[in-house]
Amino acid sequence: MRTKKLICLLSMVLVILSSNRANSQILKESDQLPQGAIIYSLPQTSIRVKVKVAMKTFTAGPYASYSEKYLGVAAEKSSKKSCTIEEVEIAPLVEADPSLSVAVNIGNSKNAGANFLNFCSQGLIVAPGYFNSEGAPLRFPSQFQTRFNEAVPHLGTQTTQLYKSVTNENGEVEKVAVPQTQTVAKSVERKAEETANLIFKLREKKIDILVGETDANYSGAALGSAVENMNKLESEYTSLFTGKNSVVYQEASFEVVPKAGNAKQTYVAFRISDTQGLLPAENMSGRPVYVELTVTEGKIAGALSQEEIMTSKGKIAYRTPLVVTAKLLDGQTVIGQTRIPVYQFGKVLYFPLDIALGK
């Protein structure tokens, strides 16, 4: 409100006092701007929707296919992503309606100047191009890749029996076995089997520590620390079979400007994709989330008639809002609801410039 008042005061200081009589008129697109007049706009409401979503990712373990065989536990074999809404906030913002501009000449009338300032300070009229600049920046999560730490070496040894021919003392030729060891890459199943064996050994060792069947003495904090580290290691190894879950959060704000002439007051606020997160309304790759406006009392005002425009001269044109119920819908689910004033749904009223207001 302070910003609006300062803008109006500055405009009044700059106005050219070209006549003793105040007058006003609603401008049409074809009208030329009157000399020495203040141009102001009528307010309209935009609806800002702030939303926070959780982007959840499940990454299947590289040994998921062998989980039941070696651990006796069923594991999900396919990775997947999902995006769910965590928080929403619906708030009305006031800005200048570019379709309704008014020219007013205050003249030397003290009453006209006081009336104009009063309507301006109450937000019933605003400066051209005015909009509420408050808002939250987009906050998108950094991209990262889930990684698994291998429990066993990738390479192993393989021994192959080779044979060579030798001549013995009797002059006979014999075949002699010659074992040959070489380094080879382990198969996925072999690594899964070795990792499962490590998990079982960790569990046995942990039980030994807890019941005291170990050469090392653990007590107090040392015992707790040892068990905690073994639990982390077991969890890391087990995730190679059962997979990993991760979650990151994404925040953004979107705006909707309702149109009084629309037969259905439902608008796409934004869209959600399980793989891409929050998307603008025009991106068709996500499911839509709607803002639905319902008028509970009164009705939406129609467009100004030519007769109203002609009879507005000599008066301050101002606009009062119509209060509506705003719902945020994800499919059939209501995820947010509030009451907000929508100026462009309200009536345009007129007040004589020169009338003195009583205190």
Secondary structure, DSSP 8 states (H G I E B T S, - for coil): -HHHHHHHHHHHHHS----SS-EEEEE-TT----TT-EEEEEEEEEEEEEEEEEEEEEE--TTGGGHHHHTS-----S-EEEEEEEEEEEEEEEEEEEEEEEEEE-TT-HHHHHHHHHHHHTTSSB-TT-B-------B-----------SS-SEEEEEEEEEEEEE-TTS-EEEEEEEEEEEEE--HHHHHHHHHHHHHHHHHHHHHHHHT-SSS---HHHHHHHHHHHHHHHHHHHHHHH-EEEEEEEEEEEEE---TT-SS-EEEEEEEETTTEEE-TT-TTSEEEEEEEEE-SS-------HHHHHHTTTEEEEE--EEEEEEEEETTEEEEEEEEEEGGGS-EEEEETT-----
